[in-house]
Amino acid sequence: MRGEGELHEQQLIERARRGDSIAMSQLMRDNYALVYGYLLKVTRDQETAKDVTQEAMTRSLVAIRLFRGESKFSSWLIQIAYHAYLDEREKWEKRTVHQETEQIASVSTEQEAMRHEQVDQIQKALLEIEEPDRSIFLLKHEQGYTYRELADLFDLKEGTIRSKLHYTIKKIQKKVREPDEDMC
């Protein structure tokens, strides 16, 4: 049985498909934070995440009639956001080299500094992971997507998703354990 929130969302989707701009606006407001959060994790840049989120939302408004309801609406939006991100990334790679500008906040203890350094190493290692493996990892570990949802989203088998996650984790572990060897 569908929950009240799901039923309300389904009604909004149906109204949006018929061209109801108020329903479309509500759907976008309800899902903006999810899409932006995902893109912020992928891009690691607030302005870029905002730009790609806007692009993804625009694309979803144009394509709302194509939503078939075979997956969650949020999964459909994430898929659109993923493709918008890939398109934008291709443009960026042609124009400029992406620069990472994250700063570690002042650290009160050595232990916290070590934790920040390890998190930074993991994030840097994750940036070296190719798509779609990076997005699969982020959606699984940051957004809590199931293997089935990821398989549907990326049009892959669940076993392939599990394998990709396993090898992504191994690559990250190797980069974190052996950061100096990569520089030689």
N, C-alpha and C positions, 0 to 999 in steps of 0.2 A: 504494500500500500504506500502511496506517495505521501510525503510529508506536506504540511501546509506551505512551506517555502518552495518546494518543488512544484506544487500545483500552481502557486502564484507565478513562478518563473515560467511555467509552461503556458499559462494564460498570456503573459507578457510576450512570449515568443510568438504565439499565434497572432496576437494583435500586431506585433512588429512586422510579421510576414505579410500582413494585409496593408502595410503602409502607415500604421499608427506611429507618428513621430514621438508622442509622449511615451509609449511603451518602449520604443527603441532607446530613447534617452534614459529611461529607468534601467533597462538591461545593461547599458554601458556604464551607468553609475554604479550598479550593483557589482560589476565585474572588473572595474578599472583597477582597483588595488591589487587584485590577483594577477592581472596581466602585467601591470607595472612592476610588481614584486618579482615576478619571474624574469622579466627583461632586465631588471636591475641586477639580479644575480648573474645573468648571462653576460651582460655588457660591462658591468662593474663601473658604470658611469651614469650619473643621474640625468644629465641632459640627453644623452643618447637614449636611455631607457624611456624618457618622456617622449622623445621624438618618435621612436619606434612604436611605443604604446599608442600614440595618436594615429600613426599609420595603420596599425593593426585594427584599431577601433573603426577607422574609416572604412577599411576593407570589409570588416564584419558587417557594417551597416549596409554596404553595397550588396553583400552576399547573403544577407539574412534569409532570403527566400530559398537559398540552397541548403540551409540547415535541415537535415532530415530527422534529427532526433535519435539517431542510432547511438550517440554517445552523449555524455553530459555536455551542456551548453558551454561550461567552463573549459572542458577539454577541446571543444571546437574552437573556442577563442584562443587558447594556448597554441593550437596548431596554426592558426592564422598568424599569431604573434611570432611563432618560430619561423615561418616562411618570410614574414616581413623583416625579421632580424637577418636572415640569410641574405635577402636582397640588399639590405642596407650595408651589411658587412662587405659584400662584394663591391659595392660602390666605394666604401671607405678604403678598402685595400688598394683600389686603383688610384685614389687621390692621395692618401697620407698613411703614415704608419701610426697605428694606435699607440697612445702613450698612457701608461698607468700612473695615476697621481694620488694613490691612496696614502695617507699619513697615519701612523700609529699614534693614538692619543697618549698623553703623558702617562707613564706607567709607574705605579707606586712601589711595586715589588719586583724583584728579579724573576720570581716564578711567573708572575703575570706577564712580564716582558718576554719570557721564553714561550709562553702560550701564544702571545700575539705573533711572535716570530714563526711559530709552527703554523698558525692559521694563515699567515702571510705566505709561507712556503706552499701550503696546500692550495691557496687561491692562485698563486703564480703557476703551480703545476697544472691546475685545472684549466688555466688559459691556454696551455699548450696542447690540451686534448682537442682533437678534431670534432667537428659536428658530424652526426647528431649525438655522438657519445657524450659530449659535455652536457647537452640539454637533457638527455636521458638521465644522467647522473643527478643533475640539479632537480629535475622534476621528481625523481624518486626520493632523494635524500632531503630536499628542502621543502618540497610541496606535498610529499606523502603519496604520490601516485602509486597505484598498484602495478604489478607486472602486466596484468591484462589491459589496464588503461594505457600504459605505455606502448604495448604491442599494437593496440588499436590506433593510437595517435600517430605512431611512426610506420604503420603498416608492416610490422615485423612479427615474427613468432615470439611467444613468451620466452622460449629457450634462447633465442637470439638476444633478447633484451637482457636476460640474466647473464649471458656470456659477455655482452658489451659492458655491463656494470662491473662484472668481475675483473675484466681486463683494464677498465678505467681505474678501478681502485688500485690494482697492481701497479699501473703506470704512475699514479699519484704517490703511492708508497715509495716507489723507486726514486722518484724525483726528490721527495722529502728526505729520504735516507742518504742519498748520494748527490747533493746539490753541487759540490765542488767538482765532481768528475765530469759533469756536463759542460763545464767551462773550459776544460782542457782541450 
